[in-house]
Amino acid sequence: SSDEIWVKTDMDSTTSIWVDYDGIRSDHAVTDTYGRNAVWTDYGGVFHMGESSGSAINSSGIANGTYGGNLPNQVTGFIGNSQGFLGGTDQVNVSGDSAYALETFTISTTFRKSGSDGESLQVLTNNNRNDLSSSSTRNWWIVLDNTFADNGAIWFRVGDGSSIIIDIKITDADYRDGDWHTVDLVVDSVNGEAFAYI
């Protein structure tokens, strides 16, 4: 049998909706029917980054991240808690895995930025951005152009393992407006296509 649940509410960053299918509010064991292994299967990395201490937990179960710099620096996020990145050495490091060396993949990140403080290029998410032409991995980065050339614009770059194959400015809009924004990028390197959604 199947059931439908319809909910109408005014949503904002403080609204939470819980659906207790079996009456359990706490997290399920990772191998349970509703646990991590069933929910995030086929994902390479799912980092909610709401921790106040310890590691950056990867809900896909592949490899947790290590906080660097002044992190963890827990702040209120778009949904639940998040991390407050202050530039410099603030980062989340994830060990290399074949799950991140794909020809076709989707990247999604949510961020909020106010003003032009900080570094000229602020990395939102990346896979080895300092070595985009490495012969061993397929690398990518998404950056917010803070003060480098196009203030507030978002750039995307992909390396194919030997050279940079995609290097595009996604939009001219200024995303340093203090609002939350989600960037979704779909890369199909086999057919030479990339799609961006903001």
Salt bridges, closest charged atoms under 4 A:
ASP20 OD2 - ARG25 NH2 3.14
GLU103 OE2 - ARG138 NH2 3.79
ASP117 OD1 - LYS113 NZ 3.00
ASP150 OD1 - LYS169 NZ 3.19
ASP167 OD2 - ARG157 NH2 2.85
ASP172 OD1 - LYS169 NZ 2.55
ASP174 OD2 - ARG176 NH2 2.92
ASP177 OD1 - HIS181 NE2 2.82
